[in-house]
Structure formats: C-alpha cells, structure tokens
Amino acid sequence: MLLYFMRTFVSGTLGLHELIDKIYASLLEEVFEGIELHANKDGAVAPCKILKILDSGGTKMCEVGWIRQGKAVTNTSVIKAADLFYRRAPVSRNTLKIFIRDATSQSNPWVIHENLAKKFGISMDPPDSVMVSIPHLFILFLMYVTNL
C-alpha cells in the first residue's frame, strides 16, 4: 500500500504552512491499514489496529484488532471508519515541516529529491494537475521515517 501511494505522489504549489495544515488535517481524517487508533469498545475507549479496510455500501468500514498491553491483538471487530479516532495527533506540524524541507529539492511546486523518487519509483515529471495529494505525502513521510 505504501509503495502505491508513493508512486502516485504529485507536486503542489501550496505554501509551506498551507501544505502542512492540509496534510495535518488529512492525517486526522484518513485511515490506512496498519495504523493504530482508538475506538469505543464495551463502553470504554480502547486501542486498536486497522487490519483491513472494507467498503460496505458507501460506508467505509474497518476490520480492527483490539490491542492489549504488549501490542498483542486479542480479537477483531468490524466498525465504521468514522468511529475511529486518534487520542493524539500521529505527527506534529513541526515534524511535517522538517520532513517536507528534507524530502524536497524545491518549493512552488514542491519537488521531492531525485534520490527519493528513484528509491520509491516516483516519476519526476510534473503532473497536469499541480495540487498535492496529501495521503501520498504522508505515506512518503512514513516510509522515510522508518528507513532512518
């Protein structure tokens, strides 16, 4: 999934602060397989991990594994994606700012470094539309952080 998003990354002409705000808002709304969030279970808030995203008649549903101490998944449930939430933001705005500056060679439009493009198979050709795709930049961030 991460590689798919990386390959579809597009450049954008937003200013740095607008780009950060857009990414940050998107991070709080989007769900991806493998991320850990929280949801209500048996009247209490409990941590869970998204195992699979399902599309059920226009409603986005998620198969989640409920997490106990030690990060072990104990059992699974299917819940609405809208019922999942972060207890705290997955990343700070400052971390996004550092990542964007580190991963790009220029701004306006934002262009990622050639070495990252080659590493993740991303085209360096600017797209017809120059609006940034927020989930794709987040996925690039995740891949970058895990390879440090």
Residue frames as qw, qx, qy, qz and C-alpha x, y, z in Angstrom:
[[0.000, 0.886, 0.465, 0.000, 0.00, 0.00, 0.00],
 [0.313, -0.782, 0.082, 0.532, 2.77, 2.45, 0.90],
 [0.388, -0.161, 0.583, 0.696, 4.53, 1.94, -2.42],
 [0.218, 0.628, 0.677, 0.317, 1.27, 2.51, -4.30],
 [0.102, -0.946, -0.255, 0.171, 0.81, 5.91, -2.66],
 [0.428, -0.579, 0.314, 0.619, 4.45, 6.79, -3.21],
 [0.397, 0.139, 0.663, 0.619, 4.16, 6.17, -6.95],
 [0.089, 0.738, 0.573, 0.345, 1.13, 8.45, -7.22],
 [0.331, -0.637, -0.198, 0.667, 2.68, 11.39, -5.33],
 [0.389, 0.726, 0.327, 0.463, 2.14, 14.68, -7.16],
 [0.356, 0.046, -0.169, 0.918, 3.76, 18.08, -6.86],
 [0.113, -0.831, -0.544, 0.026, 1.94, 21.08, -5.44],
 [0.297, 0.517, -0.001, 0.802, 2.20, 24.85, -5.37],
 [0.499, -0.809, -0.285, -0.126, 0.86, 25.49, -1.87],
 [0.019, 0.763, -0.460, 0.454, 2.96, 27.48, 0.56],
 [0.345, 0.191, -0.854, 0.338, 4.72, 25.55, 3.32],
 [0.243, -0.001, 0.627, -0.740, 2.23, 26.45, 6.07],
 [0.715, 0.178, -0.051, -0.675, -0.80, 25.73, 3.87],
 [0.656, 0.252, -0.700, -0.127, 0.71, 22.40, 2.84],
 [0.150, 0.130, -0.841, 0.503, 1.40, 21.46, 6.46],
 [0.458, 0.069, 0.407, -0.787, -2.14, 22.43, 7.53],
 [0.756, 0.226, -0.297, -0.538, -3.66, 20.41, 4.69],
 [0.548, 0.214, -0.803, 0.092, -1.55, 17.35, 5.44],
 [0.037, -0.107, 0.743, -0.660, -2.21, 17.62, 9.18],
 [0.615, 0.103, 0.209, -0.753, -5.99, 17.85, 8.68],
 [0.759, 0.250, -0.487, -0.351, -5.91, 14.91, 6.29],
 [0.329, 0.243, -0.862, 0.297, -3.90, 12.80, 8.73],
 [0.281, -0.010, 0.651, -0.705, -6.60, 13.23, 11.36],
 [0.702, 0.257, 0.081, -0.659, -9.33, 12.17, 8.89],
 [0.677, 0.383, -0.572, -0.260, -7.77, 9.38, 6.82],
 [0.786, -0.352, 0.488, -0.144, -7.43, 5.76, 7.86],
 [0.507, 0.548, -0.645, -0.161, -4.89, 3.30, 6.49],
 [0.956, -0.146, -0.253, -0.019, -4.32, -0.38, 7.07],
 [0.741, 0.106, -0.391, 0.536, -1.75, -0.99, 9.78],
 [0.035, 0.492, -0.276, 0.825, -2.19, 2.21, 11.77],
 [0.337, -0.353, -0.780, 0.391, -3.17, 2.22, 15.43],
 [0.233, -0.457, -0.116, -0.851, -6.14, 4.31, 16.54],
 [0.121, 0.087, 0.784, -0.603, -8.76, 4.23, 19.29],
 [0.441, -0.286, -0.533, -0.663, -12.45, 3.36, 19.31],
 [0.563, -0.302, 0.406, -0.653, -15.20, 2.71, 21.81],
 [0.563, 0.034, -0.817, -0.117, -15.46, -0.93, 22.88],
 [0.532, -0.435, -0.709, 0.157, -17.83, -2.12, 25.58],
 [0.289, -0.914, -0.275, -0.069, -18.41, 1.44, 26.80],
 [0.498, -0.727, 0.204, 0.427, -14.72, 2.33, 27.11],
 [0.434, 0.823, -0.330, -0.156, -12.06, 3.73, 24.80],
 [0.845, -0.250, 0.430, 0.198, -9.66, 1.02, 23.63],
 [0.035, 0.640, -0.567, -0.518, -6.66, 0.98, 21.27],
 [0.842, 0.298, 0.446, -0.053, -7.00, -0.93, 18.02],
 [0.213, -0.410, 0.619, 0.635, -5.07, -1.59, 14.83],
 [0.690, 0.488, -0.020, -0.534, -6.69, -1.41, 11.39],
 [0.587, -0.151, 0.769, 0.204, -6.29, -4.83, 9.80],
 [0.270, 0.284, 0.740, 0.546, -8.40, -4.30, 6.69],
 [0.250, 0.321, 0.087, -0.909, -10.46, -1.51, 5.14],
 [0.248, 0.377, 0.880, 0.148, -13.84, -2.60, 3.78],
 [0.223, 0.052, -0.174, -0.958, -16.29, -0.67, 1.60],
 [0.082, 0.359, 0.918, -0.146, -19.81, -1.55, 2.61],
 [0.116, 0.751, 0.627, 0.174, -22.44, 0.20, 0.51],
 [0.158, 0.799, 0.057, 0.577, -20.70, 3.58, 0.52],
 [0.541, -0.804, 0.167, -0.180, -19.81, 3.40, 4.21],
 [0.464, 0.541, -0.650, 0.264, -16.15, 2.86, 4.93],
 [0.858, -0.482, 0.040, -0.174, -15.80, 0.06, 7.45],
 [0.226, 0.654, -0.694, 0.198, -12.65, -1.27, 9.08],
 [0.909, -0.240, -0.337, 0.052, -11.75, -4.65, 10.45],
 [0.045, -0.780, 0.455, -0.426, -9.79, -3.83, 13.59],
 [0.742, -0.104, -0.606, 0.269, -7.78, -5.89, 16.01],
 [0.456, -0.856, -0.007, -0.243, -8.13, -4.82, 19.63],
 [0.529, 0.475, -0.519, 0.474, -4.74, -4.25, 21.25],
 [0.733, -0.658, -0.165, 0.055, -3.75, -5.21, 24.76],
 [0.300, -0.850, 0.412, 0.135, -0.53, -4.35, 26.59],
 [0.561, -0.291, 0.691, 0.351, 2.50, -5.55, 24.68],
 [0.332, 0.452, -0.391, -0.730, 0.83, -4.62, 21.37],
 [0.134, 0.059, 0.980, 0.133, -0.77, -8.06, 21.08],
 [0.495, -0.057, -0.313, -0.808, -4.02, -8.23, 19.08],
 [0.327, -0.045, 0.841, -0.429, -6.58, -10.13, 21.15],
 [0.424, 0.471, 0.773, -0.026, -9.71, -10.24, 18.98],
 [0.113, 0.049, 0.434, 0.892, -11.23, -8.49, 15.96],
 [0.271, 0.647, 0.577, -0.419, -14.35, -6.47, 15.13],
 [0.280, 0.410, 0.475, 0.727, -15.75, -4.59, 12.16],
 [0.093, -0.721, -0.404, 0.555, -16.56, -0.95, 12.90],
 [0.379, 0.887, 0.221, 0.146, -17.24, 2.24, 10.95],
 [0.606, 0.248, -0.091, 0.751, -14.13, 4.19, 9.99],
 [0.117, -0.709, -0.060, -0.693, -15.87, 7.32, 11.29],
 [0.739, -0.647, -0.111, -0.153, -15.89, 5.78, 14.79],
 [0.823, -0.064, -0.133, 0.548, -12.07, 5.57, 14.87],
 [0.010, -0.977, 0.047, -0.206, -10.04, 8.43, 16.32],
 [0.577, 0.324, -0.449, 0.600, -6.57, 9.43, 17.44],
 [0.529, -0.727, -0.347, 0.268, -6.07, 10.20, 21.12],
 [0.219, -0.765, 0.194, 0.574, -3.25, 12.47, 20.00],
 [0.561, 0.745, -0.209, -0.293, -2.11, 13.57, 16.57],
 [0.973, 0.082, 0.088, 0.199, 0.01, 10.97, 14.74],
 [0.639, 0.134, 0.031, 0.757, 2.71, 13.55, 13.98],
 [0.150, -0.734, -0.230, 0.621, 3.37, 17.17, 14.92],
 [0.446, 0.887, 0.117, -0.024, 3.23, 20.07, 12.49],
 [0.146, -0.845, 0.482, 0.178, 6.90, 20.75, 13.21],
 [0.599, -0.178, 0.752, 0.211, 7.85, 17.19, 12.24],
 [0.619, 0.625, 0.468, 0.080, 5.91, 17.58, 8.98],
 [0.174, 0.968, -0.136, -0.118, 7.73, 20.84, 8.30],
 [0.349, -0.627, 0.662, 0.217, 11.13, 19.21, 8.83],
 [0.662, 0.135, 0.722, 0.150, 10.17, 16.24, 6.67],
 [0.529, 0.797, 0.292, -0.006, 8.89, 18.38, 3.79],
 [0.060, 0.930, -0.336, -0.137, 12.02, 20.53, 3.79],
 [0.445, -0.469, 0.745, 0.164, 14.25, 17.44, 3.97],
 [0.630, 0.226, 0.736, 0.100, 12.40, 15.43, 1.30],
 [0.494, 0.812, 0.310, 0.018, 12.04, 18.18, -1.31],
 [0.614, 0.013, 0.187, 0.767, 14.54, 19.87, -3.58],
 [0.021, 0.144, 0.133, 0.980, 12.45, 22.96, -4.26],
 [0.187, 0.515, 0.682, -0.485, 9.16, 24.55, -3.37],
 [0.381, 0.696, 0.187, -0.580, 6.47, 26.03, -5.55],
 [0.875, -0.227, -0.222, -0.365, 5.96, 23.46, -6.95],
 [0.603, -0.544, 0.571, -0.121, 7.16, 21.01, -4.32],
 [0.776, 0.424, -0.457, -0.097, 9.52, 18.50, -5.91],
 [0.852, -0.476, 0.216, 0.028, 10.88, 15.56, -3.95],
 [0.197, -0.688, 0.640, 0.279, 14.60, 14.78, -4.13],
 [0.648, 0.431, -0.528, -0.340, 15.66, 12.68, -7.09],
 [0.166, 0.276, -0.926, 0.199, 17.20, 10.00, -4.85],
 [0.421, 0.126, 0.691, -0.574, 13.87, 9.51, -3.02],
 [0.689, 0.426, -0.075, -0.582, 11.99, 9.42, -6.32],
 [0.515, 0.409, -0.738, -0.149, 14.32, 6.72, -7.63],
 [0.057, -0.186, 0.900, -0.390, 14.26, 4.76, -4.37],
 [0.423, 0.285, 0.693, -0.509, 10.45, 4.60, -4.30],
 [0.302, 0.273, 0.786, 0.465, 9.84, 4.58, -8.08],
 [0.151, 0.794, 0.401, -0.431, 8.20, 8.01, -8.25],
 [0.526, 0.591, 0.333, 0.513, 8.05, 9.88, -11.55],
 [0.335, -0.396, -0.094, 0.850, 9.87, 13.21, -11.57],
 [0.060, 0.345, 0.510, 0.785, 7.66, 14.55, -14.38],
 [0.216, 0.128, 0.391, -0.885, 5.29, 17.24, -13.10],
 [0.242, 0.444, 0.863, -0.012, 1.63, 16.19, -13.37],
 [0.036, 0.543, 0.476, 0.691, -1.04, 18.04, -15.33],
 [0.456, -0.809, -0.226, -0.294, -2.68, 18.99, -12.06],
 [0.408, 0.425, -0.522, 0.617, -0.26, 20.53, -9.56],
 [0.602, -0.589, 0.134, -0.523, -2.36, 20.07, -6.44],
 [0.066, 0.402, -0.874, 0.265, -0.65, 17.97, -3.79],
 [0.773, -0.250, -0.508, -0.287, -2.12, 14.64, -2.80],
 [0.378, -0.682, 0.414, -0.470, -1.99, 14.67, 0.99],
 [0.930, -0.260, 0.235, -0.115, -2.16, 10.95, 1.80],
 [0.859, 0.406, -0.119, 0.288, 0.68, 10.34, -0.62],
 [0.180, 0.720, -0.408, 0.531, 2.96, 12.82, 1.12],
 [0.656, -0.534, 0.366, -0.388, 2.08, 11.24, 4.46],
 [0.995, 0.037, 0.084, 0.042, 2.98, 7.80, 3.13],
 [0.597, 0.604, -0.287, 0.443, 6.30, 9.19, 1.89],
 [0.239, -0.710, 0.415, -0.517, 6.84, 10.56, 5.39],
 [0.884, -0.317, 0.260, -0.224, 6.12, 7.17, 6.98],
 [0.935, 0.269, -0.044, 0.225, 8.48, 5.38, 4.63],
 [0.335, 0.727, -0.327, 0.502, 11.18, 8.00, 5.17],
 [0.457, -0.655, 0.399, -0.451, 10.95, 7.82, 8.96],
 [0.950, -0.186, 0.225, -0.108, 11.06, 4.02, 9.04],
 [0.861, 0.377, -0.065, 0.335, 14.20, 3.99, 6.88],
 [0.063, -0.925, 0.288, -0.239, 16.24, 6.38, 9.06]]
